[in-house]
Amino acid sequence: MERVVVAPEELQEKIRAEAAKYPDECGDAYFGGVYWHEPDENGCNWSISTMRGRDWSGCLGRLAPFATRLRANFNIPNPQTTVIYRDCQLVVEAIPHKEGDTYEFVASWLIVKGAEARRFGSSLETYPNPGLALIAGEAKAAQDVDQGYKDGWLH
């Protein structure tokens, strides 16, 4: 069965709504954001960033069958953006990087001009969420374009 692609916020809402059905186990549970990663061995491309609460393990146990169904039926879109800057197309992507038990994100970008890939770049820094990685990647890609015009590899 092919997975349906939905917004991460839709999955977060489904998880929170299911948790609300179990106030004893999940009453004080907090779920972090849903984030994208490369598909795992089952083909699912998302996970929940954090889960906190007094008895989060009890809540997790209660929600495990529901989460398994969600992971089998839904995927989320790859967080990327494309912008035009100085006649160049900047394709920016947030790449997840596992650091201990959490994920950080690295920005990568491709500069395209006249249907020709001109430069690829990647940040050395990591970011706590894909949104910040996309913002940083867009800024760094624009700096590369400016430098490319200055150095002459773009004209």
Sequence and secondary structure as in RCSB ss.txt:
>XXXX:A:sequence
MERVVVAPEELQEKIRAEAAKYPDECGDAYFGGVYWHEPDENGCNWSISTMRGRDWSGCLGRLAPFATRLRANFN
IPNPQTTVIYRDCQLVVEAIPHKEGDTYEFVASWLIVKGAEARRFGSSLETYPNPGLALIAGEAKAAQDVDQGYK
DGWLH
>XXXX:A:secstr
   EE  HHHHHHHHHHHHHT HHHHTT EE  EEE S  TTS  EEES EESTTHHHHHHHHHHHHHHHHHHEE
    EEEEEETTEEEEEEEEEEEETTEEEEEEEEEEEETTEEEEEEE SS BSSHHHHHHHHHHHHHHHHHHHHH
HTS  
